[in-house]
Amino acid sequence: MGIDTRMTVIKAMKEHLRSVFSFATATLSAACRGLPQNRRVLRQPRSPQLALSRIGYGTAGVMSRPWKQWLTIALSLLFACVSMSGQTVQFLPEVDTYLKLKPMLRVYVENKDDRDGGDSTQATSGPSIQLYFKPLLKLKNVTAFDLDDAKQRPLVLEAGYRYITAPNEPSDNRFLTAVTFNFPMKAGFLITDRNRADLDWKGDQFNWRYRNKFTLERTVAIHSYHPTPYVAFEPYYQSQHNKWSTTTEFAGCLFPVGKHVQFNPYYEHENDTSKHPNRQTNFIGLAVHLYFSVEKDTTPKQ
């Protein structure tokens, strides 16, 4: 594939990701405001900062009044970091759509701009299928206000495919498998341990990597609202470097809105040791998770 063709594909992928993110943010903002979904509403600016700010104002309207102050503070900090993206911090948008087909089966589509494991600028898109095991009562109690019902299961199996494009590089076809364990702890804490293997075919080269993400979270009550702050740590072992080449730390919070929408703003720090000297990178991300089910939804209202 020639350079011009690759650049065209990359540009198309980025445009698709930007369109998906803008459409989702505009639609969710309108839904939170109770506005009709007409053309005027959906034609929102493609600036992530402006789109996110409109979502913030819309979601604040459906929450209790004291929580508006917390949301305003969180979004202000996020926008401040995003405004620095041209200097030291990069912004990572993401939209994930989940569809529960059966009590033990779910599929989802991921669209994101990421820098996983020291990768360069790249756009990632693709589907996954998840197989659940039966939920545990303790996990149900700990995750009662989390829209992701996979956290109610002690074991989750996943397989998926990702199409990845990056500037001046051949496209990457990634097949992934993951095994996730959820452990309920005392005082309402939840520990999640995800073990994931990525198999990458980029051009004529094949590489693999193993990544282990350990997450600690706890839902808190602020009046009638229940956000979930969390911290996470994820090291990467990459075959092309034959070592644990990257470590990543996360700090964020899950903000459920209604029964189907959950926002995940987070801070990410990455230490890449694949080359000398080490490369330190900071990111601000915002993931929008959309949850749907063909079954009757019994998730508690926020």
N, C-alpha and C positions, 0 to 999 in steps of 0.2 A: 504494500500500500504506500503510495507516494506521500510526500510531506504535505502537499496541498490538500489531498484527500483526507489525511488524518486531521489536519487543522479544521477542515469543514465538519468532520464528524464530532470533534471535540467541541466546536462552537455550537453545533446542534444539540449536543448533550447538555451543555451548560445552559443554553436557552431553554431547553425542556425543563431542567431542574428549577431554573428561575421562574418559569411559568407555573409549574406545579406549586412552588412555595408561595408565589404571589396569589394564585387562585385560592389556595387553602386559607391563607391569612385573611384575604378579603371576604371570603365566604363565612368563615368563623366569626369575624368581626361583625358582619351583618346579622348573623344568627344570634349573637349575644345581645345585640342592640334591639333585636326584634324587627329589623327592617326587611322589606321584601327583597327577593333575590332578582333584581332587574339589572339591566345592562349598566346603568349608571353606578350601581353598587359594585359590580364585579370588575369594572375597569379602574382598578386601583393602581397607584404608582408602583413601580417595580423596586423602589428603594426599600431594602429590608428594614432599615431603621424606621422609616415612616410607616410601613405596614405593621411592624411590631408595636409601634406606639398606638396605632388605632386599635389593635387587638387589645392592648392593655386597658385603654379607656372603655372598650366594649365589655370585657370580662369583669372589670371593676363594677359595672352596673348591675351584674347579677350576683354579686357577693355582698356580704354584710358590710356596713359602713366602716367599722374599725379596720377591716381587712384591706380597704382601699389604700390606706396609708402604707401598709406593708408591700402591696403590689406596686405602688408608685415608687417606693424606695428601690425595690428589686429591679424594676425596669430602668430606672434612672442609672443605676450602677451598670446594668447591661449596656445601655446606650453609650455611656461614657467610655466603656471598654471598646465597643464597636467603633466609635469615632477615632480611636487610636489605631485602627487596623492597618493604616498606612505606615505606622511606625514600628510597633512591637507586638501588636495583638492582631490575630486574624479571626475573621468571623466564619463560622461553620453553620449553614442552614441545613435543615433536615425535615422531611415529611415522611412519616411511616403510616401506612393504612393496614389495619388488621381486620380480618374477617373470620369469625368463629363459625365453623361449619358443623361440628358435632361437639358433644361434651368433652371429647378427648382429642380434637383435631382443630387446628387453626392454620390459616395461611396469611401471609402479609407481604406487602411490596415496600421496599425501601428506596428512597431517593435522597441522596445527600451529597454534600461537598465535604470531603474529609482528607485527613493527612495521616491515616493510620500507620503506625510503626515506622515513622520517619519518611513516609512517602511524600512525593512532591504534590503540587496542586493537581487535584483530580476530581472527577465527577463519577459517582457510583450509583448504579440503579439495578434492581433485580428482585426476584421473588424468593420466598422461603416457605417451607412447610414445617409446622411444629406438631409433635405428638406428645400429648400430656399423659401423666399418670393421675390416679385419683387424688382429689384435694385432701388436705389434712385440716382438721378443725382448728388446730393452733395456728396454722398458716392463714386460714380464713379470718380469724380474729385479728391477727397482726396486720393483714392487708385489706381490712374491711372497706377502706375508703380509696384504695388504689384501683384504677380502672383496668390494670393489666392482670387478668385472672390467671395468667401463667404463674404468678408468684404464689398462688394458693397451692401449687403442686410441688411435691418434694423433688420430682425429677421431670425435666423437659428435654426432649430430643429434637434436634433441628437439622435440616438439610436445605441448602439453597444455592443459588447462582447469582453472580454479580458481573455486570458488564462495566468495565472501568476504563475511562479515557483520561489522558494527561497530555499537556502540551509537549510537542516534539518527541513523543514516545509512541510505540505501537500500542494498540488497545490490549487490555488485560482481560482474559476470561477466567474468572475465579469460581471455583466450587468450594463450598464451605460445609463443614459439619460441626455441630456443637452439642455438648451435654451440659445442662445447667442444674445445679442442686440448690434448693432453697431450705434454709434452716431457721426455724423460729427460735428466738432467744427470750430471755427474761426482760422485763421492763418494756416490752413491745418492740424490741429490736428485731430486724430481719437481716440475715446474712445470705448473700447470693454468691455462688461460686460457678462461673461460666468457664468451661474448657472448650476452646474452639481451634479448629485446624483449617487453614486456608491453603488451597491448592491452586497455584497461579500458572497459567499459560500465557506468556507475553511474547509475541512473535515466535521465534524458534526456541525460546528458553522456558524451562520449567523450574519453579521454585516453590517451596512450601514454608509455612511458618505456623508456630503454635503460640497461642495467646491465652493467658489465664487472667480473667477479670474477677477480682474480689470486691464485693460491694457491701457496705454497711449502711442501713437506713432505718429511719424510725418516723412514723407518722405522728404529727403533733396537732393539738387542737387549739385553734385561735378563734374563740367564740364558736360559731357553728361551722367553721371552715376547717379543712383537714389537709394541709400540704404535707409533703414528705421530703425533708432534707436528707441528703446522702453524701457519702464520700466513697471513692473507689480507687483501686490500684490495679494496673494491668501491665505486666511485662510481656515482651515479645521475644521468642526465639526464632531466628530467620536462617534458613538453610544457606543462602548465598554468603552469609557472614560466619556461619558455623559458631554462633554464640548468642547469648541473650543480649541483643543489640539495642533494645529500646525499652524504656520504662515510662509509663504514663500515669499521672495522678489526676483525679477528677473531684470536683466539689460542685454540687448542684441541688436543685429542689424540684420536685414534681408538683404541678399545680393542676388538679382536676377541675374541669368546668362542665357541669352537667353529667350526662351519662356516657358521652361518646368522645370527648375531647380532653386531652391532657398535654400541658405544656411542660417542657423540660429545659429550662435555661441552666447552663453550667459553665464552669471554668475548667480548662484543661491545661496542664503543664506537661510537656514532653521532653525527655532527655534522650537524645539519639547518640549512641556511642559507636555506630557502625564505621565512622571515619574519625580521623584526628584533625583538629580538636573536637571535643563533644559539641553537639549543637543543641542549644536550649531554645524551645519554642513555646509560646503561650497562645492559647486560643480561647475565644468566647463562642459558645455554641447555643443554638436554640433549636430543639427538636419539637415538632408538633406530631403527637401521636393520635390517630383517629381509630376508635374501636367500634366495630359493628358485629352483629351476630344474627344468624338466621333463626336463632332461638329467642325466646322471650327474655329480655334484659331485666335482671333483678338487682342490678347494682344500686346501692344506696345513693340517693340524691345528695349533692353537696350543699 
